[in-house]
Each structure stands twice: as C-alpha cells, then as structure tokens.
Amino acid sequence: MSTRLAGALVGVAFGFVLCWSGMVDPNVIRSALLLEQSYLFLFFASAGVVAAVGVELLRRREARALVTGATIGWVRERPQRRHVVGSAIFGTGWAIADACPAPVAAQVAQGIAWGIPTLAGILIGVWVFVRAGVQETEPAIETEHPSRALAG
C-alpha cells in the first residue's frame, strides 16, 4: 500500500471519528473553551493516554511502521520559544474560529459553509508562515533506541 493511500485512509477514518464524536460542531468546541462542558477535554485526554501508551509499547518492542517500515519512536526535546508562540497562535485561532484544522477539514468535506472562510484563514496562515521562511532552530535527529545504546 502506498504511503499516500494509507494517509488518505487514516485521514478519512479520523474525519469520521471527528464527525461522529461531535467535534466538528462549534457549539461543542465553544462549550469546552468556556469551561462549560468537559466532554472535549476528556476525549482529548483519553486519546492522548491511549496514543502515549500504544506508542511506548511499540517503541519498547522496537516495532516498525506498517507502511514505511520506519522505527517507531520520537526525539524528546525541551520546549522552546517557538513552541510557546506557536501554541499561543494556535489557541487564539481555535478560540476565535471555534475549530482547529482537522474539524475545519471535516466541516468542508461535509459541505458546511462556515468551514470555508476558516479554511481560507488556515491556508493564508500557512502561506504567510512559508513565505516568512521560518525554519526550525535545529533539525530533529533520529536517536538510538535506549536498549541498543546500553547493549552496545
């Protein structure tokens, strides 16, 4: 299976989950941002815990990705200024639009008209970022699995 096809299938499945869970509804997002309902935060937390445990288990087994064969893992780094600034910009956009990029894509795919101006704003923001030539301070480098480093 090609990487693009696998990515498209995962994207469709993710979009389905977003729609099914109600996360494309601005009212659900607004209620969470106003701290009126905990549904969204509990959904995020459960997804984060499942992903973290799953990836750590796969990493310990030195598993490889099904499509690319790449080793599953990540590089840990200290938070940097760009992380704080980026998260502040993302959070501000999320609060103004009552949506982040994934729900916006699902809204547009469903034919929900209000998603189109939000998508245009996202695309303009990406275009400005690329035109500004902002680059990472240091490229992420693949690190050796801890068990190999100890055995070596």
LOLODREN-128865 format. One record per residue: residue number from 1; residue in one letter; x, y, z of N, C-alpha, C in turn. Coordinates in nm, 2 decimals, padded with zeros to 4 digits. Last residue first. Example, Ala and Ser with C-alpha at 12.3 -4.5 7.8 and 13.67 -1.06 7.14 Angstrom:
<rs>
R  seq  type    n.c1    n.c2    n.c3   ca.c1   ca.c2   ca.c3    c.c1    c.c2    c.c3
R    2     S   01.28  -00.22   00.71   01.37  -00.11   00.71   01.29   00.00   00.79
R    1     A   01.32  -00.57   00.78   01.23  -00.45   00.78   01.32  -00.33   00.78
</rs>
This chain:
<rs>
R  seq  type    n.c1    n.c2    n.c3   ca.c1   ca.c2   ca.c3    c.c1    c.c2    c.c3
R  152     G   02.54  -00.18   02.35   02.65  -00.15   02.25   02.78  -00.13   02.30
R  151     A   02.33  -00.19   02.52   02.39  -00.32   02.48   02.52  -00.30   02.41
R  150     L   02.26   00.08   02.55   02.31   00.01   02.67   02.38  -00.12   02.63
R  149     A   02.17   00.13   02.29   02.28   00.21   02.35   02.34   00.14   02.47
R  148     R   01.95  -00.04   02.27   02.07  -00.06   02.18   02.19   00.01   02.24
R  147     S   01.78   00.06   02.45   01.82  -00.07   02.47   01.95  -00.10   02.39
R  146     P   01.72   00.32   02.34   01.80   00.31   02.47   01.85   00.17   02.49
R  145     H   01.77   00.37   02.00   01.69   00.31   02.10   01.77   00.29   02.22
R  144     E   01.92   00.67   01.89   01.93   00.53   01.90   01.83   00.48   02.01
R  143     T   01.74   00.93   01.71   01.83   00.88   01.82   01.82   00.73   01.83
R  142     E   01.74   01.15   01.44   01.70   01.01   01.49   01.80   00.97   01.60
R  141     I   01.69   01.49   01.50   01.77   01.38   01.46   01.73   01.25   01.52
R  140     A   01.54   01.79   01.39   01.53   01.67   01.47   01.62   01.56   01.42
R  139     P   01.74   02.08   01.34   01.66   01.97   01.28   01.65   01.86   01.38
R  138     E   01.69   02.38   01.51   01.77   02.26   01.50   01.69   02.15   01.44
R  137     T   01.50   02.57   01.46   01.63   02.61   01.50   01.73   02.50   01.48
R  136     E   01.30   02.56   01.16   01.33   02.51   01.29   01.47   02.55   01.33
R  135     Q   01.22   02.87   00.99   01.27   02.74   01.00   01.29   02.69   01.14
R  134     V   01.03   03.09   00.80   01.06   03.04   00.93   01.11   02.90   00.93
R  133     G   00.97   03.23   00.57   01.09   03.15   00.57   01.13   03.10   00.71
R  132     A   00.74   03.36   00.51   00.83   03.43   00.60   00.96   03.35   00.61
R  131     R   00.61   03.18   00.35   00.67   03.30   00.28   00.77   03.37   00.38
R  130     V   00.52   03.01   00.54   00.61   02.96   00.44   00.68   03.08   00.38
R  129     F   00.34   03.18   00.68   00.45   03.11   00.75   00.56   03.07   00.65
R  128     V   00.16   03.25   00.48   00.24   03.36   00.54   00.36   03.29   00.61
R  127     W   00.05   03.00   00.43   00.12   03.07   00.32   00.21   03.17   00.38
R  126     V  -00.08   02.95   00.67   00.03   02.86   00.63   00.12   02.93   00.52
R  125     G  -00.27   03.16   00.67  -00.17   03.15   00.77  -00.05   03.06   00.74
R  124     I  -00.41   03.08   00.44  -00.34   03.21   00.44  -00.23   03.21   00.55
R  123     L  -00.52   02.84   00.54  -00.43   02.84   00.42  -00.35   02.97   00.41
R  122     I  -00.68   02.94   00.75  -00.57   02.85   00.78  -00.47   02.85   00.66
R  121     G  -00.86   03.10   00.60  -00.77   03.16   00.70  -00.66   03.07   00.74
R  120     A  -00.99   02.90   00.46  -00.92   03.01   00.39  -00.82   03.08   00.48
R  119     L  -01.12   02.77   00.66  -01.01   02.70   00.59  -00.93   02.80   00.51
R  118     T  -01.30   02.97   00.73  -01.20   02.93   00.83  -01.08   02.85   00.76
R  117     P  -01.46   02.99   00.50  -01.37   03.10   00.54  -01.26   03.06   00.64
R  116     I  -01.56   02.71   00.52  -01.48   02.76   00.40  -01.40   02.88   00.44
R  115     G  -01.72   02.65   00.73  -01.59   02.60   00.73  -01.50   02.66   00.62
R  114     W  -01.97   02.74   00.67  -01.89   02.83   00.76  -01.75   02.77   00.77
R  113     A  -02.09   02.53   00.51  -02.04   02.65   00.45  -01.95   02.74   00.54
R  112     I  -02.03   02.20   00.50  -02.08   02.30   00.59  -02.01   02.43   00.55
R  111     G  -01.97   01.97   00.36  -02.04   02.08   00.29  -02.09   02.19   00.38
R  110     Q  -01.80   01.79   00.47  -01.95   01.77   00.49  -02.03   01.87   00.42
R  109     A  -01.56   01.90   00.41  -01.59   01.78   00.35  -01.74   01.75   00.36
R  108     V  -01.57   02.12   00.59  -01.57   02.15   00.45  -01.61   02.02   00.37
R  107     Q  -01.56   01.98   00.84  -01.67   02.06   00.80  -01.68   02.09   00.65
R  106     A  -01.31   01.85   00.81  -01.43   01.77   00.82  -01.55   01.85   00.79
R  105     A  -01.14   02.08   00.82  -01.14   01.99   00.70  -01.27   01.91   00.70
R  104     V  -01.21   02.16   01.08  -01.24   02.25   00.96  -01.24   02.17   00.84
R  103     P  -01.11   01.96   01.24  -01.25   01.98   01.23  -01.29   02.07   01.11
R  102     A  -00.83   02.01   01.18  -00.89   01.89   01.15  -01.05   01.90   01.14
R  101     P  -00.76   02.29   01.27  -00.76   02.24   01.13  -00.83   02.11   01.10
R  100     C  -01.02   02.38   01.50  -00.88   02.37   01.46  -00.88   02.30   01.33
R   99     A  -01.28   02.62   01.61  -01.23   02.50   01.54  -01.08   02.50   01.52
R   98     D  -01.36   02.87   01.68  -01.43   02.75   01.74  -01.40   02.63   01.66
R   97     A  -01.22   03.09   01.60  -01.29   03.02   01.50  -01.38   02.90   01.55
R   96     I  -01.11   03.19   01.84  -01.18   03.28   01.75  -01.27   03.20   01.66
R   95     A  -00.98   02.96   01.95  -01.08   03.03   02.03  -01.17   03.12   01.94
R   94     W  -00.80   02.90   01.75  -00.90   02.80   01.79  -01.02   02.87   01.86
R   93     G  -00.64   03.12   01.75  -00.72   03.09   01.63  -00.83   02.99   01.66
R   92     T  -00.53   03.09   02.00  -00.61   03.21   01.97  -00.70   03.18   01.85
R   91     G  -00.39   02.84   01.97  -00.50   02.86   02.07  -00.59   02.98   02.04
R   90     F  -00.20   02.92   01.78  -00.30   02.81   01.75  -00.42   02.82   01.84
R   89     I  -00.06   03.11   01.92  -00.12   03.15   01.79  -00.23   03.04   01.76
R   88     A   00.04   02.95   02.13  -00.05   03.07   02.16  -00.12   03.11   02.03
R   87     S   00.19   02.76   02.00   00.07   02.72   02.07  -00.02   02.84   02.10
R   86     G   00.39   02.93   01.89   00.30   02.86   01.81   00.18   02.81   01.87
R   85     V   00.51   03.02   02.13   00.45   03.12   02.04   00.35   03.05   01.95
R   84     V   00.60   02.78   02.24   00.51   02.86   02.32   00.44   02.96   02.22
R   83     H   00.77   02.69   02.04   00.66   02.60   02.08   00.55   02.69   02.15
R   82     R   00.96   02.89   02.02   00.87   02.86   01.90   00.75   02.78   01.94
R   81     R   01.10   02.86   02.26   01.02   02.98   02.24   00.92   02.95   02.12
R   80     Q   01.08   02.51   02.35   01.15   02.63   02.30   01.05   02.74   02.28
R   79     P   01.10   02.23   02.57   01.02   02.33   02.50   01.10   02.45   02.47
R   78     R   01.35   01.98   02.49   01.29   02.08   02.58   01.21   02.18   02.50
R   77     E   01.26   01.67   02.33   01.34   01.80   02.34   01.27   01.89   02.44
R   76     R   01.29   01.34   02.22   01.24   01.43   02.33   01.33   01.56   02.33
R   75     V   01.20   01.19   01.93   01.31   01.26   02.00   01.24   01.35   02.10
R   74     W   01.04   00.87   01.89   01.05   01.01   01.88   01.17   01.07   01.96
R   73     G   00.92   00.58   01.71   00.99   00.65   01.82   00.98   00.80   01.80
R   72     I   00.95   00.31   01.51   00.86   00.39   01.58   00.93   00.45   01.70
R   71     T   01.14   00.29   01.21   01.13   00.26   01.35   01.03   00.36   01.42
R   70     A   00.96   00.24   00.90   01.05   00.32   00.99   01.03   00.28   01.13
R   69     G   00.79   00.11   00.72   00.90   00.03   00.78   00.99   00.11   00.87
R   68     T   00.57   00.23   00.61   00.71   00.28   00.57   00.82   00.19   00.62
R   67     V   00.35   00.08   00.70   00.36   00.13   00.57   00.50   00.16   00.52
R   66     L   00.39   00.01   00.98   00.34  -00.09   00.88   00.36  -00.04   00.73
R   65     A   00.68   00.09   01.16   00.56   00.13   01.10   00.52   00.04   00.99
R   64     R   00.82  -00.15   01.39   00.83  -00.07   01.27   00.69  -00.03   01.22
R   63     A   00.92  -00.19   01.73   00.83  -00.22   01.62   00.86  -00.12   01.51
R   62     E   01.05  -00.23   01.97   01.13  -00.19   01.85   01.05  -00.22   01.72
R   61     R   00.91  -00.26   02.19   00.92  -00.38   02.11   01.00  -00.35   01.99
R   60     R   00.91   00.01   02.27   00.98  -00.09   02.35   01.00  -00.22   02.28
R   59     R   00.74   00.11   02.08   00.88   00.16   02.08   00.96   00.05   02.16
R   58     L   00.49   00.00   02.15   00.55  -00.03   02.02   00.70   00.01   02.02
R   57     L   00.46   00.13   02.40   00.47  -00.02   02.39   00.53  -00.06   02.25
R   56     E   00.45   00.39   02.32   00.56   00.35   02.41   00.57   00.20   02.40
R   55     V   00.22   00.40   02.17   00.35   00.43   02.10   00.46   00.38   02.19
R   54     G   00.03   00.33   02.37   00.05   00.25   02.25   00.18   00.27   02.18
R   53     V   00.05   00.54   02.55   00.08   00.40   02.59   00.11   00.32   02.47
R   52     A  -00.01   00.76   02.38   00.12   00.76   02.45   00.15   00.61   02.49
R   51     A  -00.27   00.69   02.29  -00.16   00.71   02.20  -00.03   00.69   02.27
R   50     V  -00.42   00.69   02.54  -00.41   00.57   02.45  -00.29   00.58   02.35
R   49     V  -00.37   00.95   02.62  -00.33   00.84   02.70  -00.31   00.72   02.62
R   48     G  -00.50   01.10   02.41  -00.36   01.12   02.44  -00.30   01.00   02.52
R   47     A  -00.76   01.01   02.43  -00.69   00.99   02.31  -00.54   01.00   02.33
R   46     S  -00.83   01.11   02.68  -00.83   00.96   02.66  -00.75   00.93   02.53
R   45     A  -00.80   01.39   02.64  -00.71   01.32   02.74  -00.71   01.17   02.71
R   44     F  -01.00   01.44   02.45  -00.85   01.46   02.42  -00.76   01.38   02.51
R   43     F  -01.22   01.37   02.60  -01.20   01.30   02.48  -01.05   01.31   02.44
R   42     L  -01.20   01.56   02.80  -01.19   01.41   02.84  -01.16   01.33   02.71
R   41     F  -01.23   01.79   02.65  -01.11   01.77   02.72  -01.09   01.62   02.76
R   40     L  -01.50   01.75   02.56  -01.39   01.77   02.46  -01.25   01.74   02.53
R   39     Y  -01.65   01.74   02.81  -01.65   01.63   02.71  -01.53   01.64   02.62
R   38     S  -01.69   01.93   03.00  -01.56   01.87   02.99  -01.55   01.76   02.89
R   37     Q  -01.84   02.25   02.96  -01.85   02.11   02.95  -01.71   02.05   02.94
R   36     E  -01.76   02.51   03.01  -01.89   02.47   03.05  -01.91   02.32   03.05
R   35     L  -01.53   02.64   02.94  -01.52   02.55   03.05  -01.66   02.52   03.10
R   34     L  -01.52   02.76   02.70  -01.58   02.84   02.80  -01.58   02.76   02.94
R   33     L  -01.43   02.54   02.55  -01.34   02.66   02.57  -01.39   02.75   02.68
R   32     A  -01.66   02.38   02.55  -01.53   02.33   02.62  -01.44   02.45   02.64
R   31     S  -01.84   02.54   02.41  -01.87   02.49   02.54  -01.75   02.45   02.62
R   30     R  -01.70   02.55   02.16  -01.72   02.67   02.24  -01.75   02.64   02.38
R   29     I  -01.72   02.28   02.08  -01.59   02.34   02.10  -01.60   02.46   02.19
R   28     V  -02.00   02.26   02.05  -01.92   02.17   02.14  -01.79   02.23   02.18
R   27     N  -02.05   02.46   01.86  -02.11   02.47   01.99  -02.04   02.38   02.10
R   26     P  -01.92   02.37   01.63  -01.86   02.48   01.70  -01.92   02.50   01.84
R   25     D  -01.87   02.04   01.56  -01.97   02.13   01.60  -01.91   02.25   01.68
R   24     V  -01.68   01.85   01.53  -01.69   01.95   01.42  -01.80   02.06   01.45
R   23     M  -01.71   01.67   01.73  -01.60   01.77   01.74  -01.60   01.87   01.63
R   22     G  -01.88   01.46   01.74  -01.94   01.59   01.76  -01.84   01.70   01.76
R   21     S  -01.80   01.20   01.68  -01.79   01.25   01.82  -01.85   01.39   01.85
R   20     W  -01.84   01.19   01.41  -01.92   01.10   01.50  -01.92   01.15   01.64
R   19     C  -01.64   01.37   01.32  -01.78   01.39   01.29  -01.87   01.32   01.39
R   18     L  -01.41   01.24   01.41  -01.44   01.38   01.45  -01.59   01.41   01.43
R   17     V  -01.44   00.99   01.28  -01.44   00.99   01.43  -01.47   01.14   01.47
R   16     F  -01.41   01.08   01.01  -01.53   01.01   01.06  -01.54   01.02   01.21
R   15     G  -01.15   01.17   01.02  -01.26   01.26   00.99  -01.39   01.21   01.03
R   14     F  -01.01   00.93   01.06  -01.01   01.04   01.16  -01.12   01.14   01.14
R   13     A  -01.07   00.80   00.81  -01.12   00.74   00.94  -01.12   00.85   01.05
R   12     V  -00.95   00.98   00.64  -01.09   00.95   00.63  -01.15   00.90   00.76
R   11     G  -00.68   00.95   00.73  -00.75   01.08   00.73  -00.90   01.07   00.72
R   10     V  -00.63   00.68   00.67  -00.63   00.72   00.81  -00.70   00.86   00.82
R    9     L  -00.65   00.70   00.38  -00.74   00.61   00.46  -00.75   00.65   00.61
R    8     A  -00.44   00.88   00.33  -00.58   00.91   00.29  -00.68   00.83   00.37
R    7     G  -00.22   00.72   00.41  -00.25   00.85   00.48  -00.40   00.90   00.45
R    6     A  -00.24   00.51   00.23  -00.25   00.49   00.37  -00.29   00.61   00.45
R    5     L  -00.19   00.66   00.00  -00.32   00.59   00.01  -00.34   00.56   00.16
R    4     R   00.07   00.75   00.05  -00.04   00.84   00.03  -00.17   00.78   00.05
R    3     T   00.22   00.51   00.07   00.21   00.60   00.18   00.09   00.70   00.17
R    2     S   00.06   00.22  -00.08   00.14   00.34  -00.09   00.12   00.43   00.04
R    1     M   00.09  -00.12   00.00   00.00   00.00   00.00   00.09   00.12   00.00
</rs>
